[in-house]
Amino acid sequence: MTNTINTAPVRCTVTVRAPQAKAFEIFTAGFGRWWKRTGPGIGKSPLRTAIVEPFAGGRWYEIGEDSTETDWGRVLAWEPNSRLLLAWQIGPDWEFHSDLVTEVEILFRSVGPDLTQVELEHRDLDRMGDAAGKFREAVGSPKGWAAKLDMFATAALENT
């Protein structure tokens, strides 16, 4: 029997109580306010905030309590109010790797005047090699991307 590694994309969806443009703004400009540390950080100092720069080619990074900056990746596509595509360059060892790129795509779709469906897909996990399956388990668990989207949904509710 062959042991295969599950490298299928991780997909999560949440509906937030906010118009589409506001949901995008809270997710991006407010990223550091709603993203809370729930697992291991990658910086040398505890996380103070996290930032997504608002343009294609921008950085996606954290700032530690000691003011050090640690890259997470970069912005691959910036389509206000509808789509954000990020390069995730954190390996299964939870360190930044400039030569590793998996993608995190976030889509924002209006499903009512004050409701937005947010779909997140983390793909290309096979690029992590033998550790891809274990990494997928971590980000696909209830404490992974689903928990992050729940934090975002709470922030959207508090900001509307």
Stockholm file with secondary structure:
# STOCKHOLM 1.0

chainA/1-160         MTNTINTAPVRCTVTVRAPQAKAFEIFTAGFGRWWKRTGPGIGKSPLRTAIVEPFAGGRWYEIGEDSTETDWGRVLAWEPNSRLLLAWQIGPDWEFHSDLVTEVEILFRSVGPDLTQVELEHRDLDRMGDAAGKFREAVGSPKGWAAKLDMFATAALENT
#=GR chainA/1-160 SS CCCCCCCCCEEEEEEESSCHHHHHHHHHTTHHHHCCCCSCCSSSSCEEEEEECSSTTCEEEEEETTSCEEEEEEEEEEETTTEEEEEECBCTTSSBCTTCCEEEEEEEEEEETTEEEEEEEEECGGGGGGGHHHHHHHHHSTTTHHHHHHHHHHHHHHTC
#=GC SS_cons         CCCCCCCCCEEEEEEESSCHHHHHHHHHTTHHHHCCCCSCCSSSSCEEEEEECSSTTCEEEEEETTSCEEEEEEEEEEETTTEEEEEECBCTTSSBCTTCCEEEEEEEEEEETTEEEEEEEEECGGGGGGGHHHHHHHHHSTTTHHHHHHHHHHHHHHTC
//
